[in-house]
Amino acid sequence: MLTVVGVGPAGLQLMTPLAKEAVSRADALVGGARHLAQFPDFSGERCALGANIAEVLAWIEARSAQNVVVLASGDPLFYGIGTRLLAHFGRDNVQVIPGVSAVQYLCARAGVDMNDMWLTSSHGRAVNFDVLATHQKVAMVTDKRCGPKTIAAELVARGKGHRWMIVGENLAQDDERIHWLRVSAVVNDYEMNTVVILDER
Ligand SMILES: C[S@@+](CC[C@H](N)C(=O)[O-])C[C@H]1O[C@@H](n2cnc3c(N)ncnc32)[C@H](O)[C@@H]1O
């Protein structure tokens, strides 16, 4: 059985009991270094997930008779590895255990509801900023290439009235920081982050 487990933004406390139970029953664990490190006592096989997706898919395939659990950041089906696993192995062959996405967590911490929010990602993908700018309330996961500063510059260039950006940095970690910033004043670089864009505070 192949299971993909959402581990939340960070820390075991944001994993559901069902997610923890799946890990405890696993023969083999697959995940990014940050996520594998959360299970130092796991005694089964481990496989590090990075840019080596094809290799990891083959590794999982070779263990089809075992209980393999893939650890996914946040929620597996929100711009996560879950989508790739479903496409490769088929819906009937992958169990998905949901997790708290970085976006959900940031909204909760900032006290912003998710009603009518447009959700997207710049993580490893090109963003259509003309489309993004048509939405007044946006949340997105990012990466180093296209983070808060780039996103803010694209919004300022389009002048559609996006006034506020909330940058959630290192969410759920000891060094978590949540910044409320004027879009026009976002000029710095941030560590691992998720952003929410609003017209009103
Ligand atoms: C491949 S996406 C995965 C998103 C994930 N599936 C989710 O539901 O949150 C990775 C991006 O999620 C965001 N992210 C994940 N964990 C985070 C955290 N603890 N703090 C801030 N952003 C985080 C960052 O933008 C990171 O580059």
The ligand as an ORCA input file, in Angstrom:
! r2SCAN-3c Opt
* xyz 0 1
  C       5.982     22.475     -2.879
  S       5.134     23.708     -1.959
  C       4.161     22.676     -0.947
  C       2.933     23.328     -0.358
  C       2.238     22.376      0.616
  N       1.697     21.242     -0.083
  C       1.168     23.031      1.452
  O       0.020     22.585      1.452
  O       1.504     23.968      2.188
  C       6.389     24.223     -0.860
  C       6.164     25.635     -0.415
  O       5.171     25.662      0.627
  C       5.443     26.754      1.491
  N       5.713     26.247      2.839
  C       5.777     24.968      3.237
  N       6.063     24.893      4.547
  C       6.185     26.171      4.988
  C       6.482     26.767      6.241
  N       6.692     26.025      7.330
  N       6.528     28.112      6.319
  C       6.277     28.887      5.238
  N       5.987     28.381      4.028
  C       5.936     27.037      3.906
  C       6.676     27.470      0.944
  O       6.253     28.472      0.044
  C       7.356     26.326      0.209
  O       8.294     26.790     -0.737
*
